[in-house]
Amino acid sequence: MESFIYTLIREADWRAAEAAGAYHGSSDDRRDGFLHFSTASQLRASAAKHRAGVADLWMIEAEASALGHALKWEPAAGGSRPGLFPHLYAPLPLAAIRRAIPVTLDAAGAHLFPPEIP
């Protein structure tokens, strides 16, 4: 599977994670019982579907191998999107995060990602 996985979190949630030493998830994550992640090739579509126009996001890049057995590769709910998605059934420790960068929007409201995100 992928070496790195990605999630987009709101600024306030990122600041809370920094203070707590771990990210415990959004309200959607808590509802579903796991933290939602994407691979690099899934991130743009996930952002467009679930975070369209949201400006206060941070892209979190985590080392998949640091997450152990709590990381599961599963289909999207209802099979609505092809492929397997990384789901973390535990809080995300800050030690597993390789980088966290703010994600801005272009003039059309699309998220601007680093060049290595296809």
C-alpha positions as CSV (number, residue, x, y, z in Angstrom):
1,M,0.0,0.0,0.0
2,E,0.9,3.7,0.0
3,S,3.8,5.0,2.1
4,F,2.0,8.2,3.0
5,I,-1.7,9.0,3.5
6,Y,-3.5,12.3,3.7
7,T,-6.3,14.0,5.5
8,L,-7.7,17.5,5.4
9,I,-8.5,19.1,8.7
10,R,-9.8,22.5,9.7
11,E,-7.4,25.0,11.3
12,A,-9.0,24.9,14.7
13,D,-8.9,21.1,14.8
14,W,-5.2,21.2,13.8
15,R,-4.4,23.6,16.6
16,A,-6.3,21.4,19.0
17,A,-4.3,18.3,17.8
18,E,-1.0,20.2,18.3
19,A,-2.0,21.0,21.9
20,A,-3.2,17.5,22.6
21,G,-0.4,15.6,20.9
22,A,-2.8,13.7,18.6
23,Y,-5.7,14.3,16.2
24,H,-8.9,12.8,17.4
25,G,-10.9,13.5,14.2
26,S,-13.7,15.6,12.9
27,S,-17.4,15.2,13.8
28,D,-17.7,13.1,10.6
29,D,-14.8,10.9,11.8
30,R,-16.3,10.5,15.3
31,R,-19.7,9.6,13.7
32,D,-18.1,6.9,11.5
33,G,-15.8,5.5,14.1
34,F,-12.5,6.1,12.2
35,L,-10.4,8.9,10.8
36,H,-10.9,9.3,7.1
37,F,-7.7,9.4,4.9
38,S,-6.9,9.4,1.2
39,T,-3.9,8.4,-0.9
40,A,-2.2,11.1,-2.9
41,S,-4.1,10.1,-6.0
42,Q,-7.5,10.2,-4.1
43,L,-6.9,13.5,-2.2
44,R,-8.1,16.0,-4.9
45,A,-11.4,14.1,-5.5
46,S,-12.0,13.7,-1.8
47,A,-11.4,17.4,-1.2
48,A,-13.8,18.3,-4.0
49,K,-16.5,16.0,-2.7
50,H,-16.3,16.6,1.0
51,R,-14.5,20.0,1.5
52,A,-15.5,22.0,-1.6
53,G,-14.9,25.7,-1.0
54,V,-13.6,25.2,2.6
55,A,-10.7,27.7,3.1
56,D,-9.3,27.0,6.5
57,L,-7.9,23.5,5.8
58,W,-4.5,21.9,6.6
59,M,-3.2,19.0,4.6
60,I,-1.8,16.4,6.9
61,E,0.6,13.9,5.5
62,A,1.1,10.8,7.7
63,E,3.5,7.9,7.5
64,A,1.3,4.9,6.9
65,S,3.8,2.4,8.4
66,A,3.8,4.3,11.7
67,L,0.1,3.6,12.3
68,G,0.3,-0.1,12.7
69,H,-2.8,-2.4,12.8
70,A,-5.1,0.5,13.5
71,L,-4.8,1.5,9.8
72,K,-7.3,-0.4,7.6
73,W,-7.7,-0.2,3.8
74,E,-11.4,-0.3,3.0
75,P,-13.9,0.6,0.3
76,A,-15.8,3.9,0.6
77,A,-19.1,3.7,2.3
78,G,-21.6,2.1,0.0
79,G,-18.9,1.5,-2.6
80,S,-19.5,5.1,-3.9
81,R,-15.9,5.6,-5.1
82,P,-13.5,3.1,-6.6
83,G,-10.5,1.8,-4.7
84,L,-9.6,1.3,-1.1
85,F,-9.3,4.2,1.3
86,P,-7.1,4.3,4.4
87,H,-9.2,4.5,7.6
88,L,-7.5,4.9,11.0
89,Y,-9.3,3.3,13.9
90,A,-7.3,5.3,16.6
91,P,-6.2,8.9,17.1
92,L,-3.5,10.1,14.8
93,P,-0.3,10.7,16.9
94,L,1.6,13.8,15.9
95,A,4.8,11.6,15.8
96,A,3.3,9.9,12.7
97,I,2.8,13.2,10.8
98,R,5.5,13.9,8.2
99,R,4.2,17.4,7.4
100,A,1.2,19.7,7.9
101,I,0.7,22.5,5.4
102,P,-2.1,25.0,4.9
103,V,-4.2,24.5,1.8
104,T,-5.4,27.6,0.1
105,L,-8.1,28.1,-2.6
106,D,-7.6,29.4,-6.1
107,A,-9.9,32.1,-7.6
108,A,-12.4,29.5,-8.6
109,G,-12.6,28.0,-5.1
110,A,-10.6,24.9,-5.9
111,H,-8.0,23.7,-3.4
112,L,-4.3,24.3,-4.2
113,F,-2.1,21.3,-3.4
114,P,1.6,20.7,-3.5
115,P,2.9,19.5,-6.9
116,E,3.3,15.9,-5.8
117,I,-0.4,15.5,-5.3
118,P,-1.6,14.4,-8.7
